[in-house]
Amino acid sequence: MRNFLEFVVSGLVQHPESVSVTAVEKEGMTLFELRMDPSDVGKIIGRNGMTINAIRSLTQAAASNKGVRCAVEIVEDQPVRA
């Protein structure tokens, strides 16, 4: 599932080398955290969130075929300022 998500997101962004997907187990489900170049976040969210919603739908459909629950979240790491 993680590889599928990384493949889809990498195909949509300008900087595919900076895409990373981390799976975190949380409350009986798998949370996939997407990290990418800050300039690519808007492309993944899409107009009115349509692109990220489509990615979430595909991931949830694949997970339900395997009998598991999952969610996809974009993580924007903010630099620490002194």
C-alpha positions as CSV (number, residue, x, y, z in Angstrom):
1,M,0.0,0.0,0.0
2,R,2.8,2.4,0.9
3,N,4.6,1.7,-2.4
4,F,1.3,2.3,-4.3
5,L,0.8,5.7,-2.6
6,E,4.5,6.7,-3.2
7,F,4.1,5.8,-6.9
8,V,1.0,7.8,-7.4
9,V,2.2,10.9,-5.6
10,S,5.6,10.8,-7.2
11,G,4.0,10.9,-10.6
12,L,2.1,14.1,-9.8
13,V,4.8,16.3,-8.4
14,Q,7.8,18.3,-9.8
15,H,10.2,16.9,-7.2
16,P,9.5,13.1,-7.0
17,E,12.8,12.5,-5.1
18,S,11.5,14.4,-2.1
19,V,8.3,12.3,-1.7
20,S,8.3,10.0,1.3
21,V,5.4,7.9,2.8
22,T,5.5,6.8,6.4
23,A,3.0,4.3,7.8
24,V,2.0,4.8,11.4
25,E,-0.3,2.5,13.3
26,K,-2.9,4.5,15.1
27,E,-6.1,3.3,16.9
28,G,-6.4,0.1,14.9
29,M,-5.8,1.7,11.5
30,T,-2.8,2.6,9.4
31,L,-2.1,6.3,8.9
32,F,0.0,7.1,5.8
33,E,1.9,10.4,6.3
34,L,2.9,12.1,3.0
35,R,5.9,14.3,3.0
36,M,7.1,16.2,0.0
37,D,8.7,19.4,-1.3
38,P,6.6,22.4,0.0
39,S,6.2,23.7,-3.6
40,D,4.4,20.4,-4.5
41,V,1.8,20.4,-1.7
42,G,-0.7,22.4,-3.7
43,K,-0.5,20.0,-6.6
44,I,-1.4,17.1,-4.4
45,I,-4.2,18.9,-2.7
46,G,-5.6,20.1,-6.0
47,R,-8.5,22.4,-6.7
48,N,-10.9,22.2,-3.8
49,G,-9.1,19.2,-2.5
50,M,-10.1,17.0,-5.4
51,T,-6.7,15.4,-6.0
52,I,-6.1,14.4,-2.4
53,N,-9.6,13.1,-2.0
54,A,-9.2,10.9,-5.1
55,I,-5.9,9.6,-3.7
56,R,-7.6,8.9,-0.4
57,S,-10.5,7.1,-2.1
58,L,-8.1,4.9,-4.1
59,T,-6.1,4.0,-1.0
60,Q,-9.2,3.2,1.1
61,A,-10.7,1.1,-1.7
62,A,-7.5,-0.9,-1.9
63,A,-7.3,-1.3,1.9
64,S,-10.9,-2.5,2.2
65,N,-10.1,-5.2,-0.3
66,K,-7.5,-6.4,2.1
67,G,-9.8,-6.0,5.1
68,V,-7.8,-3.2,6.8
69,R,-8.5,0.5,7.5
70,C,-6.3,3.3,6.5
71,A,-6.1,7.1,6.1
72,V,-3.8,9.5,4.2
73,E,-2.6,12.8,5.6
74,I,-0.2,15.4,4.2
75,V,2.4,16.4,6.7
76,E,4.0,19.8,6.2
77,D,7.2,20.0,8.2
78,Q,7.7,23.6,9.3
79,P,11.3,24.7,9.8
80,V,12.2,25.6,13.4
81,R,13.0,29.3,13.9
82,A,15.3,30.4,16.6
